[in-house]
Amino acid sequence: MTDAPERPENGQLDTPEEIARETMVAVTAPFATPEKLERARELVRTLAVSYTNAGLYPTTHPLVMQSLSDLVSAVQALAGFGFESVAINIYKDTLFVENQVFPEESVTYRKLVVELLGHGISAVTLHAGLTAADAEALVALISDAEITDIDAARAFLTGRGVTAVEVDETSVLESGEEERGERVKKSAKDTYDAGVTSMREVESQAKLGKVFEVEPLQRVVNSLLDNIFQDPAAVLGLTAIKGHDDYTLNHSINVCILAISLGASLGLDAEQMRSLGLAGLLYDLGKVRVPEEILAKPGPLTAEEWELMKKHAEEGADLLKRIQLLDPMPMIVAFEHHQRHDAMGYPEPQGGQEQHLFSRIVAVCDAYDAMTTHRPFRREIRPDKAVAVLMQGRAKAYDPGVTKALVAMLGIYPMGACARLDDGSLAVVYRVNNDDLLHPRVKVLADRDGRWLETPETLDLRVVDPTTGQFARSIADCIPAAEAGVDDVWQYL
């Protein structure tokens, strides 16, 4: 039996909207701060106003000149936040700045969207060196009814000598993602399987009291990091595979993946993530000294059994101390990962010492994977509910900042969550949109009548219905994968 994650004392879970509001401070989307978000809105507004004014007045009119100047200032303001260039994208009639959705502006500036698409343009990239002359040329391009394709649009800008504006017909939101994701997904799965094999050997040696080699595990971590740097979502999706034969081994790999993914989002460098990844693989090693009948007991543990279970933290630290690792972090994390943020866990901290950051990361990742995995003594809970439980336990069992960062990474509806959309169709979440945690990307598997689609339909739930200004589709509720009839969600990720 494994430790049960803390559940809210009052039995009430935060709503998805409450969790999203609480978590957005930890999001690493391009315009996550209010100041950046306002500058991005100003960019869209000034472009729309410049286009509107150019259609009403001659180029030399003060209103036109002022609006063009405002557009240049908007680009410069974003440059002050580190944006050497910024792209305004249109995807399915919805406006994005970079990959962040702007639903209200998609409706308010509908005419601008229609005009850009009518010119064969679905992406406009503005560089920090934008001048008033460049801005004037862009507005003139949008206003020219004779330009109806991307080649003519590019030729127009080239003829004006514009270098600070680029136009494209394919949104950066789509380009190359699918092909790259499949390639990384395969590579990451191979690494995952190699990790299970290596962990099985380590566990076998540890049970026999023999010294084991950690180099194969470090190679697994290095390979996972290589994959994460190419496509983080493709690697994170591996943790949604729940049909494993050996929970202990696969749980360690899952925690390793969650931990280094979270470490990357927290800004750890490569060397720190290698150390964190190794700690994520070895933190629970002390359970090899806990009798199997206790680990897999289907009912509650007795007081004596619970005391034996709690010993695994100290036993793990002792095992790792004996092999004399150059890196002390696996030993530290093994000892500390159950101490809790409020120091009410075990082993009892000495001298008021706080948990190391790596221990706090592993603790919350351990809880999330444990909750979402079926065990003989309890059923798994849905990913969205697991996220809510973690948020309920922030500042108590779990570090609040680390917890919010994990939820920002996983999303309110994590990858692999099965969802019923508001039109009754069935979908699987396959990508999280960090700018809008309530509206991920999904693959629709069955229509509202329960008919399974031959090919899943890909939907970005950030897309807005231009006639209503509301999101075209939304998640009504999540349901267990088994209830949805989905045996293997990973195939859709």
C-alpha positions in Angstrom: 0.0 0.0 0.0 1.3 3.5 -0.8 0.7 6.7 1.1 -2.7 8.3 0.4 -2.5 11.9 -0.9 -4.2 14.5 1.3 -7.8 15.2 0.4 -9.6 18.4 1.4 -10.9 18.3 5.0 -14.3 19.7 4.0 -14.7 17.4 1.0 -15.1 20.3 -1.3 -12.8 20.8 -4.4 -12.1 24.1 -6.0 -14.0 24.7 -9.2 -12.0 24.6 -12.5 -12.5 28.4 -12.8 -11.2 29.0 -9.3 -8.2 26.8 -9.9 -7.4 28.5 -13.2 -7.5 32.0 -11.6 -5.3 30.8 -8.7 -2.9 29.1 -11.0 -2.4 31.7 -13.8 0.3 33.4 -11.8 2.5 30.4 -12.4 1.8 30.2 -16.1 4.7 30.8 -18.5 2.6 31.8 -21.5 4.1 34.8 -23.5 1.8 37.3 -21.9 1.3 35.8 -18.5 1.6 39.1 -16.6 -1.1 41.8 -16.7 1.4 44.3 -18.1 2.4 42.1 -21.0 -1.1 41.1 -21.6 -2.2 44.8 -21.9 0.7 45.5 -24.3 -0.4 42.6 -26.5 -4.0 43.9 -26.5 -2.7 47.3 -27.4 -0.8 45.9 -30.3 -4.0 44.3 -31.8 -6.0 47.4 -31.1 -3.6 49.8 -32.7 -3.4 47.7 -35.8 -7.2 47.5 -36.1 -7.5 51.3 -35.5 -4.8 52.1 -38.0 -6.6 50.0 -40.7 -9.9 51.6 -39.9 -8.6 55.1 -40.0 -6.7 54.5 -43.3 -10.0 53.5 -44.8 -11.7 56.8 -43.7 -9.0 59.4 -44.2 -6.0 60.2 -46.4 -2.5 59.0 -45.3 -1.5 62.5 -44.2 -4.5 62.9 -41.9 -3.5 63.5 -38.3 -5.7 60.6 -37.1 -4.0 58.2 -39.5 -0.5 59.4 -38.6 -1.3 59.2 -34.9 -2.7 55.6 -35.1 0.4 54.5 -37.1 2.6 56.1 -34.5 0.6 54.2 -31.8 1.2 50.9 -33.6 4.9 51.5 -33.7 4.9 52.4 -30.0 3.0 49.2 -29.3 5.7 47.1 -31.0 8.4 49.0 -29.1 6.6 48.5 -25.8 6.7 44.7 -26.3 10.3 45.0 -27.4 10.9 46.5 -23.9 9.6 43.2 -22.5 12.1 41.2 -24.5 10.0 40.5 -27.7 12.4 41.1 -30.6 9.4 40.2 -32.8 5.8 39.4 -32.1 3.3 37.5 -34.3 -0.4 38.1 -34.7 -2.0 34.8 -35.8 -5.4 33.9 -37.0 -6.5 30.3 -36.5 -10.1 29.3 -37.4 -11.2 33.0 -37.3 -9.8 33.5 -33.9 -7.0 36.0 -33.0 -3.9 35.0 -31.2 -0.8 37.0 -30.3 2.0 34.5 -30.5 0.1 31.4 -29.1 -2.1 33.3 -26.7 -5.8 33.6 -27.5 -7.7 36.9 -27.5 -11.4 35.9 -27.7 -12.9 39.4 -27.1 -10.6 41.0 -29.7 -11.5 38.2 -32.2 -15.1 39.6 -32.2 -14.4 43.3 -31.7 -11.9 43.4 -34.6 -13.7 40.9 -36.8 -13.3 43.2 -39.9 -9.5 43.1 -39.5 -9.6 39.3 -39.3 -11.8 39.0 -42.4 -9.5 41.4 -44.4 -6.3 39.6 -43.5 -7.7 36.3 -44.5 -9.1 37.8 -47.7 -5.5 38.7 -48.6 -4.3 35.2 -47.9 -2.7 36.2 -44.7 -3.2 34.3 -41.4 0.0 35.5 -39.6 1.6 38.9 -39.4 5.0 39.1 -37.7 6.2 42.6 -36.5 9.8 43.1 -35.7 11.2 45.5 -33.0 12.7 47.8 -35.7 9.2 48.6 -37.1 9.0 52.2 -38.5 6.0 54.4 -39.3 6.7 53.8 -43.0 6.6 50.0 -42.4 3.3 50.4 -40.5 1.9 52.5 -43.2 2.8 49.9 -45.8 1.2 47.1 -43.8 -2.0 49.1 -43.5 -2.0 49.9 -47.2 -1.5 46.2 -47.9 -4.6 45.3 -45.8 -6.6 48.0 -47.5 -5.7 47.0 -51.1 -8.7 45.0 -52.4 -6.7 43.7 -55.4 -4.3 41.7 -53.3 -5.9 38.3 -52.6 -3.0 35.8 -52.1 0.1 35.6 -50.0 2.6 35.9 -52.9 1.0 39.2 -53.9 1.0 40.4 -50.3 4.7 39.6 -49.9 5.6 41.2 -53.2 3.7 44.4 -52.1 5.8 44.6 -48.9 9.0 43.9 -50.8 8.2 46.6 -53.3 7.8 49.1 -50.5 11.2 48.1 -49.0 9.6 46.7 -45.8 11.8 44.4 -43.8 10.3 44.7 -40.3 7.0 43.1 -41.3 6.5 39.5 -42.5 3.2 37.9 -43.6 2.4 34.2 -43.9 -0.5 32.0 -44.9 0.0 29.3 -42.3 -0.4 29.9 -38.6 2.6 29.1 -36.5 0.2 27.4 -34.2 0.0 24.4 -36.5 3.2 24.2 -38.5 5.3 21.1 -38.0 3.9 20.2 -34.6 2.3 16.9 -35.5 5.3 15.5 -37.3 7.8 16.6 -34.7 5.5 15.3 -31.9 5.2 11.8 -33.4 9.0 11.6 -33.8 9.7 12.7 -30.2 6.9 10.5 -28.9 8.5 7.4 -30.4 11.9 8.3 -29.1 10.6 9.1 -25.6 8.6 5.8 -25.4 11.8 3.9 -26.2 13.6 5.8 -23.5 10.7 5.1 -21.1 10.9 1.3 -21.7 14.7 1.4 -21.3 14.1 3.2 -18.0 11.8 0.5 -16.7 14.4 -2.1 -17.6 17.1 -0.2 -15.8 14.9 0.4 -12.7 14.1 -3.3 -12.6 17.8 -4.1 -12.4 18.4 -1.5 -9.7 15.5 -2.8 -7.6 16.7 -6.3 -8.0 20.2 -5.5 -6.9 19.0 -3.3 -4.0 16.7 -6.1 -2.7 19.8 -8.4 -2.6 21.8 -5.8 -0.8 24.2 -5.4 -3.6 25.8 -2.2 -5.0 24.1 -1.1 -8.2 25.1 1.2 -11.0 23.3 4.5 -11.5 25.0 5.3 -14.9 22.2 3.6 -16.9 19.6 5.6 -15.0 21.5 8.8 -15.7 21.5 8.0 -19.4 17.7 7.5 -19.2 17.4 11.0 -17.6 19.7 12.6 -20.2 17.6 11.0 -23.0 14.3 12.2 -21.5 15.8 15.7 -21.2 16.8 15.7 -24.9 13.2 14.8 -25.8 11.7 17.4 -23.4 13.8 20.1 -25.0 12.4 19.1 -28.4 8.7 18.6 -27.4 7.8 18.7 -23.7 4.2 17.6 -24.3 5.2 14.4 -26.2 7.2 13.3 -23.2 4.7 14.4 -20.6 2.1 12.4 -22.4 3.9 9.2 -21.4 2.7 9.6 -17.8 -0.9 9.1 -19.0 -0.1 5.4 -19.8 -1.7 3.6 -16.9 -1.8 -0.1 -18.1 1.5 -1.1 -16.6 2.2 -4.5 -15.0 4.6 -3.1 -12.4 3.3 0.0 -10.6 6.4 0.6 -8.6 8.8 0.8 -11.6 6.5 2.8 -13.8 5.6 5.1 -11.0 9.2 6.1 -10.6 9.6 6.8 -14.3 6.4 8.9 -14.3 7.6 10.9 -11.3 10.9 11.5 -13.0 9.2 12.8 -16.2 6.8 15.0 -14.2 9.6 16.3 -12.0 12.0 17.3 -14.8 9.2 18.7 -16.9 8.2 20.8 -13.9 11.8 21.7 -13.3 12.1 23.0 -16.8 9.0 25.2 -16.3 10.5 26.5 -13.1 13.7 27.6 -14.9 16.1 25.0 -13.6 19.2 24.6 -15.7 20.2 21.4 -17.5 22.6 20.3 -14.7 20.0 20.8 -12.0 17.4 18.9 -14.1 19.8 15.9 -14.5 20.2 15.8 -10.7 16.4 16.2 -10.2 15.7 13.5 -12.7 17.9 11.0 -11.0 16.3 11.8 -7.7 12.9 11.3 -9.2 13.9 7.8 -10.3 15.4 6.8 -6.9 13.4 8.7 -4.3 11.2 5.6 -3.4 14.0 3.0 -3.5 13.6 2.4 0.3 10.4 0.5 -0.4 12.5 -2.5 -1.4 12.9 -3.0 2.3 9.2 -2.9 3.0 7.4 -6.3 2.9 5.4 -6.8 -0.3 2.3 -7.8 1.7 2.3 -4.3 3.2 3.0 -2.5 -0.1 0.1 -4.2 -1.8 -2.3 -4.6 1.1 -5.8 -4.0 -0.1 -7.1 -2.6 3.2 -6.0 -0.1 5.8 -2.6 -0.7 7.5 -2.3 -1.4 11.1 -0.4 0.9 13.3 2.6 -1.4 13.2 2.4 -1.8 9.4 2.2 2.0 9.0 5.4 2.5 11.1 7.2 0.0 8.8 5.9 1.8 5.7 7.1 5.2 7.0 10.6 3.7 7.4 11.0 3.6 3.6 12.2 7.2 3.5 15.1 6.6 5.9 15.8 3.2 4.3 16.0 4.8 0.9 18.4 7.5 2.1 20.5 4.8 3.7 20.6 2.7 0.5 21.7 5.7 -1.5 24.3 6.7 1.0 25.9 3.2 0.9 26.6 3.4 -2.9 28.4 6.8 -2.3 26.8 8.8 -5.1 28.7 11.9 -6.1 25.4 13.7 -6.3 23.7 13.9 -2.8 20.3 15.0 -4.2 18.8 11.5 -4.6 19.6 10.7 -1.0 18.2 14.0 0.2 15.0 13.6 -1.7 14.5 10.0 -0.6 14.7 11.2 3.0 12.6 14.3 2.7 9.8 13.6 0.1 7.2 12.8 2.8 8.0 15.5 5.3 5.3 17.8 3.8 5.4 21.5 3.3 3.9 22.1 6.8 6.5 19.8 8.4 3.8 17.5 9.6 5.0 14.4 7.7 7.9 12.0 8.2 10.7 11.7 9.1 10.4 14.6 11.5 12.7 17.5 10.3 15.7 18.2 12.5 16.4 21.7 13.7 13.6 23.3 11.7 15.3 22.4 8.4 13.0 23.0 5.4 12.5 20.6 2.5 14.8 21.1 -0.4 13.2 22.4 -3.6 13.8 19.1 -5.3 12.0 17.2 -2.5 9.0 19.6 -2.8 8.9 19.0 -6.6 9.1 15.2 -6.2 6.5 15.2 -3.4 3.8 16.9 -5.5 4.6 14.8 -8.7 4.5 11.6 -6.6 1.1 12.5 -5.3 -0.4 13.4 -8.7 0.8 10.1 -10.4 -0.3 8.0 -7.4 -3.8 9.5 -7.4 -4.3 9.0 -11.2 -3.1 5.3 -11.1 -5.3 2.3 -10.2 -4.1 0.3 -7.3 -5.4 -2.9 -5.7 -6.5 -1.1 -2.6 -8.2 1.9 -4.3 -9.4 3.2 -7.7 -7.6 6.0 -9.5 -9.2 9.4 -9.6 -9.7 11.5 -12.8 -6.8 13.8 -13.7 -8.9 16.9 -13.3 -9.9 15.9 -9.8 -6.3 15.0 -8.9 -5.3 18.5 -9.8 -8.1 19.9 -7.6 -6.9 17.8 -4.6 -3.4 19.0 -5.0 -4.6 22.6 -5.1 -6.7 22.0 -2.0 -3.5 20.7 -0.3 -1.3 23.6 -1.2 0.4 25.3 1.7 -0.3 22.2 3.8 1.0 19.0 2.3 2.5 20.7 -0.7 4.5 23.8 -1.5 2.0 26.3 -2.9 4.3 27.8 -5.5 5.4 24.4 -6.8 1.9 23.1 -6.8 0.6 26.0 -8.8 3.5 25.6 -11.3 2.6 21.9 -11.7 -1.1 22.7 -12.3 -0.1 25.4 -14.8 2.0 22.8 -16.6 -0.6 20.0 -16.5 -3.6 22.2 -17.1 -7.0 22.2 -15.3 -7.8 19.3 -17.7 -4.5 17.4 -18.0 -3.3 15.5 -21.1 -5.1 12.1 -21.2 -8.2 13.4 -19.5 -11.4 12.1 -21.1 -14.0 14.8 -21.5 -17.6 15.3 -22.5 -18.0 18.5 -24.5 -20.9 20.8 -24.3 -22.4 19.4 -27.5 -22.4 15.9 -26.0 -19.4 14.6 -28.0 -16.6 12.6 -26.4 -13.0 13.8 -26.5 -9.5 13.3 -25.1 -7.3 16.2 -24.0 -4.1 15.9 -26.0 -2.4 19.3 -25.5 -2.7 22.0 -22.8 -2.9 25.7 -23.8 -0.9 27.5 -21.2 -2.5 30.8 -22.0 -6.0 29.4 -21.3 -6.0 26.5 -18.9 -9.7 26.0 -19.2 -9.7 25.5 -23.0 -7.1 22.8 -24.0 -6.8 21.1 -27.4 -8.7 17.9 -27.7 -9.3 15.0 -30.1 -13.0 14.2 -30.6 -13.5 10.4 -30.6 -17.2 10.1 -30.7 -20.1 12.4 -31.7 -23.0 13.5 -29.6 -24.9 10.3 -30.5 -22.1 8.0 -29.4 -20.9 7.1 -32.9 -17.1 6.7 -32.9 -15.3 8.7 -35.6 -13.0 6.8 -38.0 -10.4 9.6 -37.6 -10.4 11.7 -34.4 -11.3 15.4 -35.0 -8.7 17.8 -33.6 -10.2 20.9 -31.9 -8.6 23.8 -30.2 -11.1 24.8 -27.6 -9.8 28.4 -27.6 -11.5 29.0 -30.9 -14.3 31.6 -30.7 -17.6 31.6 -32.6 -17.4 35.0 -34.4 -21.2 35.3 -34.4 -21.6 35.1 -30.6 -18.2 36.0 -29.2 -18.4 32.8 -27.1 -16.1 29.8 -27.2 -17.3 27.5 -30.0 -16.9 24.3 -27.9 -16.1 23.8 -24.2 -15.6 20.9 -21.7 -18.8 20.2 -19.9 -17.3 17.5 -17.6 -14.6 14.9 -17.4 -15.3 11.2 -17.1 -13.1 8.2 -16.3 -11.4 6.7 -19.3 -13.0 3.3 -18.6 -16.5 4.8 -18.6 -15.6 6.6 -21.8 -14.6 3.3 -23.4 -11.0 4.3 -23.9 -8.5 1.6 -23.1 -5.3 3.5 -24.0 -5.5 7.3 -24.0 -1.8 7.5 -24.9 -2.5 6.6 -28.5 -4.3 9.9 -28.9 -1.6 12.1 -27.3 
